[in-house]
Amino acid sequence: MDEILIPLDVVIEAGRLPLKRGPKALQEKGIPFYKLTKSGLLVALSIDELENKKLVLDKFLSNPEINEKEFVDVIKMLVKVSPKFTHLIFEIYVNAYCDGKLKSLLPISISEFYRISKNTFAVQKELLEGFHKLSKSSKVNVLKLFSKFT
């Protein structure tokens, strides 16, 4: 915690729990407990195994460091329609930070998303636009094909 997560501003110490037994130093200082920062919430959203993603997403989207209301509105809409895709967006963003393509996780912006992943989202946009233009029977065939991949 002290060597990685705190310096990266993923977690902060939220307090200390007193001990009644154990080493005297721990009895006096207590055992620290931590909470996620806004950056930590973003990192958590990129983890597939995260439970209660909706709660974490709501907490993250209430972040005043997200300057673009359009981004918040679209993410809220997308999570209802395609939660896995929405969390993939956060995973791509956090991976870009880990790969050194971003200087910091926050503030988050649409232009940064575009810069780091334009090809990925261009392919998905092309798929959505093409799918929208298909006839009903063609849509069913495409969905059958994709269901074989999941």
N, C-alpha and C positions, 0 to 999 in steps of 0.2 A: 504494500500500500504506500508506504512512505517513499519508496524509491521510484515507483512508476506512476501509479494512478493519481496520487496527490500532485506531483509536479506537472502532470499533463492536464490538470484541472478536470479530471473525470469524477473524482469524489472529493469531499471535504469532511473534516471531522465535525460531527454534529453534536458531540457531547461525550461524557464519560459516565460509565456505570460503576458505582462504588462496589468494592469487594469486602466481604466480611472475613474471608479466609484467604490464605495464600501469602505470597511475599509482601512484606511491609510496604515496599515501594508501590506495588499495585494497589494495596489497600488505601494508600494516601492519594495517589493520582487517579486510580480507577482504570477501567478498561475502556479504550475509545470505541465509539461506534461511528459509522460513516453514513453519508447520504450522497446520492448522485447530484452532480451539478447539472446545469443545462446541457453542457457538452456531454456529460455522462448519460443523460437521458437519450441524446442523439446516438451515442455509441450503443446503448442498450437496444434501441430500435433496430439496429443492424444485426442483432443476434437472433437467429432462427428460434432457438430454444427458449426465448424469453416468454414467460407466462404473463398474462394480463397486459398484453400489448396496447389495448385500447386505453387503459388508464395511463400508461407511460406516454402514449402519443398525445392524449389530451393535455397532460402536464407539460409536455414539450411544446405543443402548439400555443400554449398560453404565454410562451416566452416573449418578452418585449424586445429581444434582440432579433426577432424575425421581422424585418422591416416591410416585407411585401405581403399585404393582406391577401392578394391574389393567390400566393403560394399556399397560405393556410387554408383558404377556401377550397382550392383544388385538392389538396391532400385530404381534407375532411370528406370530400365527395368521393375521391378515389378509394379510400379505405373501406367505404361501404360497398363499392362495386368490385374491387379487386385488392383485398388486404395483402396478399402475397406480393403483388406488384408494388404496392405502396412501400412495403418494408424492403423490397429490393432497391428502391430508390435510395433509401437511407443507407443500405449496405454499400451501394456504389459510392456514395458520398464519403462514408467513413473509410472505405478502402482507399479512395483517392487521397485522403488525409494521411493514412498510414504509408502510402507509397510516395509521399512528399509532393503531391500535385497541388495540395492546398497548404497555405501557411497556418491556418487555424480552422477549427470546426465552426466557430461562430464569429461574426454573424453569417447566417445562411442566406443564400440568394439564388434566384432562378438562373441568373447569368453564370454563376459558379457551377450549378448543375449542368448547364448547357456546355460550358467549356470543358468539363472533365469527362462528360459522357455523351457527347453529341451523336456519336455513331450508334450507341446502344438505344438511345431514345428515338433516333431517326428510323431505325428498323422497326421499333414498336409502333411508332406513329404511322409508318407505311402500312404495317399489318392492320392496324385499326381502320385506317381510311379504306384500304382494299376490302376488308371484311364487311364494312358498312355498305359498300357498293354491290356486294354479292346478292344473288337471289336467295330466297329462303331455303331452297333445297341445297344450294351450294354451301350456305352457312352451316347447315346440318352436317354435310360431309366434312367440312373443315373441322368442326367441333368433334366429330367422331375421330378424326385423325389425331387431334391434339389430346383427346381423352386416352389414347393409347400411350402417350408419353408421360402421363401422370400416374 
